[in-house]
Amino acid sequence: MHLARFARIRLAHLPTPLEPLPRLSEELGLDLWIKRDDCTGLAGGGNKTRKLEFLLGAAFEQDADTLVTQGAVQSNHVRQTAAAAAAHGLACEIILEERTGSKATDYVGNGNVLLDRLFGATLRTVPGGTDMVAELEKTAAEVRARGGKPYVIPGGGSNPVGALGYVDCAREIVVQADEMDLEVHRIVTATGSAGTHAGLVAGLAVMGADIPVLGIGVRAPKDRQEANVFKLAEETAALLGQPGRVTREMVVADCDYVGEGYGLIDQGVIDALTLAARLDGIVLDPVYSGKAMKGLIALARAGQFKGETLVFLHTGGAQGLFGYQTEIEGAL
Ligand SMILES: Cc1ncc(COP(=O)(O)O)c(C=O)c1O
């Protein structure tokens, strides 16, 4: 594994800290650590910074002048892509899917959406259920028709190039843990468009680190999520020149904590947000890291992680909290 072989634009503040969560550990009866990828920088940080380093590298290799991507209305990926485009003098064309159906003022105008606009991205909104791959192609064709050079980034930045960012994160976690003599039994992360989970699995597999990763699903059912992650992890390992290193058993997702659906929050998520905030001063997000923490808390309380040292990957997203003021405030 030699990541310097890939084009990369440095955007992130790395390495992000690997820190203990003393009060949550005590509350849950395990040794819980947090990998602070909410502190990657770029528009407030989050997991997309690492992916965008490699995606922008590829975009510049192709002489692109416009980034084209898509996401849900309160997408963190869109916010960070818009910031990366602004910082590198690229235009940014965004398609937002009304995936949750929410028309609340804060959901459609505050949080990530406010920041997308601040970064000068061009936003277009389409109804939930729209074929977003076709929309990306349509927008790219429009950019080409007016003489521009689009670089299309899939939703969540999840393709083998983007997943290299989490190959690098896997390497970083192992190096940090080794420096601290910390034996890590498991890494827990939110898993959505699959790039974060797949990159971690591929990176750990290629290193031979033998640390299991548990993805807590935020959208798809378990079968589909694991299949998506496995496919992308295999492709990522192949891109690294190590095909066949990822096995199906390495990919584990628990999708029992999605609740009513993607981007819809419930009392379990609010309890996870408040517990992390009030015990260790950590701000999670309502759609991804909060849902992952909801799952981690439930599994820990059911005795799933007895005696383990666990690393929770904080993938960021706190900016999305401001799109959910009504739901959260009403439940505090
Ligand atoms: C804050 C946050 N956490 C986690 C995820 C999930 O990561 P992935 O899409 O790579 O599975 C996302 C994806 O948008 C995110 O914005």
The ligand as an SDF file (V2000), in Angstrom:
LIG
                    3D

 16 16  0  0  0  0  0  0  0  0999 V2000
  -21.4070   13.0040    8.9810 C   0  0  0  0  0  0  0  0  0  0  0  0
  -21.4210   11.7660    8.1740 C   0  0  0  0  0  0  0  0  0  0  0  0
  -21.1180   10.6160    8.7680 N   0  0  0  0  0  0  0  0  0  0  0  0
  -21.1200    9.4470    8.1010 C   0  0  0  0  0  0  0  0  0  0  0  0
  -21.4650    9.3920    6.7770 C   0  0  0  0  0  0  0  0  0  0  0  0
  -21.4910    8.0690    6.0970 C   0  0  0  0  0  0  0  0  0  0  0  0
  -20.3330    7.8620    5.3680 O   0  0  0  0  0  0  0  0  0  0  0  0
  -20.4080    7.0630    4.0070 P   0  0  0  0  0  0  0  0  0  0  0  0
  -21.3840    7.7890    3.1350 O   0  0  0  0  0  0  0  0  0  0  0  0
  -19.0270    7.0490    3.5160 O   0  0  0  0  0  0  0  0  0  0  0  0
  -20.9160    5.6950    4.3300 O   0  0  0  0  0  0  0  0  0  0  0  0
  -21.7920   10.5770    6.0880 C   0  0  0  0  0  0  0  0  0  0  0  0
  -22.1680   10.5340    4.6680 C   0  0  0  0  0  0  0  0  0  0  0  0
  -22.6740   11.4320    4.0940 O   0  0  0  0  0  0  0  0  0  0  0  0
  -21.7710   11.7890    6.8130 C   0  0  0  0  0  0  0  0  0  0  0  0
  -22.0870   12.9470    6.2320 O   0  0  0  0  0  0  0  0  0  0  0  0
  1  2  1  0
  2  3  1  0
  2 15  2  0
  3  4  2  0
  4  5  1  0
  5  6  1  0
  5 12  2  0
  6  7  1  0
  7  8  1  0
  8  9  2  0
  8 10  1  0
  8 11  1  0
 12 13  1  0
 12 15  1  0
 13 14  2  0
 15 16  1  0
M  END
$$$$
